[in-house]
Amino acid sequence: MILYLARRLLAVTGVLVAVAAVTFTIFYVLPSDPAAAACGKACSVERLAAIRAHMGLDQPLWRQFADFVTGIFTGRTMGSGRYALHCAFPCLGYSYENSEAVWDLLMDRLPVSASLALGASVLWLALGLGAGVTAALRKDTLTDRALMTGAVAAASLPVYFTSMMLIYGLIRTAGLLPYPQYVPLTGDPVHWASNLLLPWLALAVLYAAMYARQSRSSMIETMAEPYIRTARAKGLPRRTVVVKHGLRAGMTPVLTLFGMDLGGLLAGAVITESIFGLPGIGRLFYGALSTGDQPVILGVTLLAAAFIVVANLAVDLLYAVVDPRVRY
């Protein structure tokens, strides 16, 4: 297990370095100039050259990338003299649009995106797995057809449409919930949950539909395995056969899907955060795209990649817990 974990960590490191190299090259080789974006419209040639030197853009590309990677682990200082900017560890660059280090911007927004992703994931797992397993155990019945028809209908609805319908129905018409305004969990857990319930539902409807279909097909395939028939032949209770033998083995594909989805959402849900006005990473990313703030775009991309590969690593380690067959 230790060797396996070491190999996986080495692979994770390699993936992150590769993502950093590709993303860095794309953003800093494209015609758009980060120095020009930082300088503004009324920018003289001399001022632009000074900003390029301050940002290190006058150096060869390999040197810029080496400074960027080194800054992630040790921090870095951009510029010199009284105009020098120190970017502390871990340095993902400096946003001249926001006059703040990229890492600080991401950490300010991360609690919002994490609250949105984790709360929505609990809902979509409960709804999706419940519907999928129920449909699988009642295959080809009216219940199965009704659940899968509802899942297909829900999966076909764009998240912005679901969000707007929830806002209109539960806020403007019924007045059951307040319009979402992020409240820290440590400040008031009740208001934290009530203000995030609508965004949770908007994401959960879409993801639960996909998880219902995936878990149904996985459970149907698993329940047809020979060891399931053996467990039934031994006279084990139906609950034991379904939960202990069927559900644990059938959830392996769902666990893989969950790792990808949760890792991606932790880096921000652009549409959902924008519609509900939540100051998360997704909304920060959208603003950076609008203004051409390349350091922020690069930082969010790397953070998303890190979340996804770490989530996949955690999923690989959980396989042995969920499905004992992978231990052998």
Secondary structure, DSSP 8 states (H G I E B T S, - for coil): -HHHHHHHHHHHHHHHHHHHHHHHHHHHHSS--HHHHHH-SS--HHHHHHHHHHHTTTS-HHHHHHHHHHHHHH-EEES-GGG-EEE-SS---EETTTTEEHHHHHHHHHHHHHHHHHHHHHHHHHHHHHHHHHHHHTTTSHHHHHHHHHHHHHHTS-HHHHHHHHIIIIIIIS--S-------TTT-HHHHHHHHHHHHHHHHHHHHHHHHHHHHHHHHHHHTSHHHHHHHHTT--HHHIIIIIIIHHHTHHHHHHHHHHHHHHHT--HHHHHHHT--SHHHHHHHHHHHT-HHHHHHHHHHHHHHHHHHHHHHHHHHHHH-GGGG-
